[in-house]
């Protein structure tokens, strides 16, 4: 039987970076050496050819620094997955905002074909780099029949996580991508790829969102013990149509409560309460919820901002936006 046909897209990042030597774990961005191309990555890991027929996207590298760039990437992925000669996609990017890219793709890609996002904490040239095994595992997962219909998944350190739930948890260690509270979907182990659960929130072909329209500006405001009023008003004056509050505890917004309540009541921006703690749900039915505010559930602030931007591109109805946060 012929191997699955997987298309490789590459953005900026560590996985395909080259350091000044094997012990260069932290300064490789300044090594002066160009990142590896898709062809060079495949040549360095010939084992990939045993699990998939790989084509390299001629548009590489795809930038993902800004939301508009991620939107264009989603359009490209959708175009690729419509082709009968493409059975799945692997996207390589830096780990810093990898979870945002993956979540945006799972909300806007209209296909049940596998989409795998991966990255690395150590450059390809480093001693004991996680780059080669992560890339190899990404192709194994993309080629696996059980990955169909799972939405976008993140593969790293031998683990498969849902794009919605995964987050980066460590600055340099290789075991960084984890799904706090809920757990991973499965493993990419030495013997085989195995799944133990599937995402239940809406994604891909069940999603009502797309990547066709420009997206409204959304800002994230983080609360701490010394927060001062004025930040939310400043964000609105800069053009924000939505505000995500990374609240303390169970989503309390501290000294911004009255300011954000006024913004929500006057419909100057849609205000979403999330939490900075990393686990648990922010409840709509709680003492911290003010009129006309949206509760983010267990979405992390950075992902709540993406969902809010997509929601605002479709509607300004608060009940409908709350429904979206409940379903996605």
C-alpha positions in Angstrom: 0.0 0.0 0.0 1.2 3.5 -0.7 2.2 5.7 2.2 0.1 8.7 3.2 0.9 11.9 1.4 1.8 14.6 4.0 2.6 18.2 3.1 5.3 20.0 5.2 4.9 23.7 6.0 7.5 25.5 8.0 7.5 28.8 10.0 10.2 30.4 12.2 11.4 28.6 15.2 13.9 26.5 17.1 13.4 23.0 15.6 15.1 23.8 12.3 17.7 26.2 13.7 21.4 25.7 13.7 23.5 26.7 16.6 27.2 27.6 16.8 28.0 24.1 18.2 26.5 21.1 20.0 26.4 23.0 23.3 24.5 26.0 21.9 21.2 25.7 23.6 20.3 29.3 24.2 22.1 31.6 21.7 21.4 29.8 18.4 19.3 32.8 17.1 22.6 34.7 16.9 24.7 31.9 15.3 24.6 33.5 11.9 23.6 30.2 10.3 20.4 30.0 8.3 17.6 27.7 9.4 17.3 24.3 7.8 15.0 24.0 4.8 12.3 21.4 4.5 14.5 19.4 2.1 17.4 19.5 4.5 15.2 18.3 7.4 14.0 15.4 5.4 17.5 14.5 4.3 18.7 14.6 7.9 15.9 12.3 9.0 15.5 9.7 6.2 13.3 7.5 8.5 10.4 9.9 7.7 10.3 8.5 4.2 9.4 5.1 5.7 6.1 6.5 7.2 5.0 9.2 4.7 5.4 10.6 1.2 6.4 14.1 2.0 6.1 17.2 -0.2 7.6 20.5 1.0 5.5 23.7 0.7 7.0 26.1 -1.8 5.7 29.0 0.3 8.0 28.3 3.2 8.7 30.0 5.6 5.3 31.0 6.8 5.4 33.8 9.4 3.1 33.4 12.4 4.1 36.4 14.6 0.9 38.3 14.0 -2.7 37.2 13.9 -3.1 38.2 10.3 -0.2 35.9 9.4 -1.8 33.0 11.2 -5.0 33.7 9.3 -3.1 33.5 6.0 -1.5 30.2 7.2 -5.0 28.8 7.9 -6.1 29.8 4.4 -3.1 27.9 2.9 -3.8 24.8 5.0 -7.4 24.8 3.9 -6.3 25.1 0.3 -3.9 22.2 0.7 -6.4 19.9 2.4 -8.9 20.3 -0.4 -6.4 18.6 -2.7 -6.9 14.9 -3.3 -3.2 14.4 -3.4 -2.7 15.7 0.2 -3.7 13.4 3.0 -2.5 15.6 5.9 -0.3 18.5 6.9 2.6 19.0 9.3 3.5 22.5 10.4 6.8 23.3 12.2 7.1 26.5 14.2 8.6 28.0 17.3 7.2 26.9 20.6 6.5 30.4 22.0 3.1 30.8 20.3 2.7 27.3 18.9 -0.4 26.7 21.0 -2.1 29.8 19.6 -1.4 28.8 16.0 -2.7 25.3 16.7 -5.9 26.5 18.3 -6.6 29.0 15.5 -6.1 26.3 12.9 -8.4 23.9 14.8 -11.1 26.6 14.7 -10.7 27.5 11.1 -9.5 24.5 9.1 -12.4 22.8 7.3 -11.2 19.2 7.0 -11.0 15.9 8.9 -7.6 15.2 7.5 -4.8 15.2 10.1 -3.1 18.6 10.9 -0.1 18.2 13.2 1.8 21.2 14.7 5.2 20.6 16.2 8.3 22.5 17.4 11.3 21.9 19.6 13.0 23.4 22.7 16.5 22.7 21.4 17.9 23.5 17.9 18.5 20.7 15.5 22.3 20.8 16.0 22.2 20.7 19.8 23.4 17.8 21.9 20.3 15.5 22.7 18.1 17.8 20.6 14.3 17.1 20.7 14.0 18.4 17.2 14.6 15.2 15.2 12.3 12.9 17.3 9.5 15.6 17.4 9.5 16.0 13.6 9.6 12.3 13.0 6.8 11.7 15.5 4.8 14.5 13.9 4.8 12.7 10.6 4.0 9.4 12.3 0.9 10.9 13.9 -0.1 12.7 10.7 0.1 9.4 8.8 -1.9 7.5 11.4 -5.5 6.7 10.5 -6.8 7.5 14.1 -5.6 11.1 13.8 -8.5 11.8 11.3 -11.3 13.8 12.9 -9.3 14.7 16.0 -8.9 18.4 15.0 -5.5 19.9 15.1 -3.1 18.2 17.4 0.3 19.2 18.9 3.0 16.5 19.0 6.1 16.9 21.1 8.1 14.7 23.5 6.3 11.6 22.4 2.9 13.0 23.4 -0.2 14.0 21.5 -2.2 16.9 22.8 -5.4 18.6 21.6 -4.7 22.1 20.2 -7.5 23.6 22.3 -6.1 22.4 25.6 -2.3 22.3 25.3 0.0 25.0 26.6 3.7 25.6 27.0 4.7 25.1 30.6 8.5 25.4 30.7 11.0 27.8 29.2 13.7 25.4 28.1 13.0 21.8 29.2 11.8 19.5 26.5 8.7 18.3 28.5 7.0 21.6 28.0 3.7 21.0 26.1 1.1 19.7 28.5 -2.7 19.7 28.9 -3.2 20.7 32.5 -6.2 19.2 34.3 -7.4 17.2 31.3 -4.5 15.2 30.0 -3.1 14.3 26.6 -4.9 12.5 23.8 -2.3 9.8 23.4 1.3 8.8 22.8 3.7 8.5 19.9 5.6 5.7 21.4 8.4 3.6 19.9 6.1 0.8 18.9 3.1 2.7 17.7 0.8 5.7 17.9 -2.0 5.2 20.3 -5.0 7.4 21.3 -6.9 7.2 24.6 -9.4 10.1 24.2 -10.7 12.6 21.7 -11.6 16.3 21.9 -15.3 17.0 22.5 -15.4 20.7 21.9 -16.3 21.9 18.4 -13.5 22.1 15.8 -12.6 21.9 12.1 -15.6 20.8 10.1 -18.0 21.4 13.0 -16.7 24.9 13.5 -18.7 27.9 12.4 -15.5 30.0 12.0 -13.3 30.5 9.0 -10.2 32.4 8.1 -11.6 34.5 5.3 -12.3 37.8 7.1 -9.9 40.3 8.7 -10.2 40.0 12.5 -11.1 42.7 15.0 -8.5 43.8 17.5 -8.5 42.1 20.9 -6.2 42.8 23.8 -5.3 40.8 26.9 -5.0 42.6 30.3 -3.3 40.7 33.1 -4.3 41.4 36.7 -2.0 41.4 39.7 -1.9 42.8 43.2 -0.7 46.2 41.9 -2.9 46.6 38.9 -4.2 50.2 38.3 -7.3 51.3 36.6 -7.0 52.8 33.2 -5.5 49.9 31.2 -8.9 48.8 29.9 -9.9 52.3 28.8 -6.5 52.7 27.1 -6.9 49.5 25.2 -10.3 50.6 23.9 -8.9 54.0 22.8 -6.2 52.1 20.9 -9.0 50.3 18.9 -9.7 47.1 20.8 -13.1 45.7 20.1 -12.6 43.0 22.7 -10.8 42.7 26.1 -9.7 39.4 27.7 -9.0 39.8 31.4 -6.4 37.3 32.7 -8.0 37.5 36.1 -6.7 36.4 39.5 -8.1 33.4 41.3 -11.4 32.3 39.8 -11.4 35.2 37.3 -11.6 38.2 39.6 -10.5 41.4 37.8 -9.5 43.4 40.8 -9.1 47.1 40.4 -10.4 46.9 36.9 -13.8 45.7 37.9 -15.7 49.0 37.8 -13.8 50.2 34.7 -14.5 46.9 32.8 -18.1 46.8 34.0 -18.6 50.3 32.5 -17.0 49.3 29.2 -19.2 46.2 29.0 -22.4 48.0 30.0 -21.7 50.8 27.4 -20.8 48.2 24.7 -17.5 49.9 24.0 -15.8 46.4 23.9 -16.8 42.9 24.7 -15.1 41.9 28.0 -14.2 38.2 28.6 -13.1 37.0 32.0 -10.5 34.3 32.1 -7.9 33.3 34.7 -4.2 33.4 34.9 -3.9 30.3 37.2 -3.7 27.8 34.4 -6.3 25.2 35.5 -10.0 25.2 36.2 -13.1 27.0 34.8 -14.1 30.7 35.1 -17.9 30.6 35.8 -20.5 32.9 34.4 -22.6 32.2 37.5 -20.3 33.7 40.1 -19.8 36.7 42.3 -17.1 38.0 39.9 -19.3 38.2 36.9 -20.6 41.6 35.9 -23.5 42.3 33.6 -22.7 41.9 29.9 -19.4 40.1 30.5 -18.4 36.7 29.0 -16.9 33.8 31.0 -14.1 32.0 29.3 -14.6 28.6 30.9 -11.3 26.8 31.0 -9.8 28.6 28.0 -6.4 30.1 28.7 -6.3 33.9 28.1 -4.3 33.7 24.9 -6.7 31.2 23.4 -9.7 33.2 24.7 -8.4 36.2 22.8 -8.3 34.2 19.5 -11.8 32.8 20.0 -13.1 36.3 20.9 -11.6 37.8 17.8 -13.2 35.1 15.6 -16.5 35.6 17.4 -16.5 39.3 16.9 -15.9 38.9 13.2 -19.3 37.2 13.1 -21.5 38.8 15.8 -21.8 41.4 18.6 -24.6 39.5 20.3 -23.3 38.7 23.8 -25.5 35.6 24.3 -24.2 34.2 21.0 -20.6 34.9 22.0 -21.1 33.2 25.4 -22.5 30.2 23.5 -19.3 30.1 21.4 -17.2 30.1 24.5 -19.3 27.3 25.9 -19.0 25.2 22.8 -15.4 25.8 21.7 
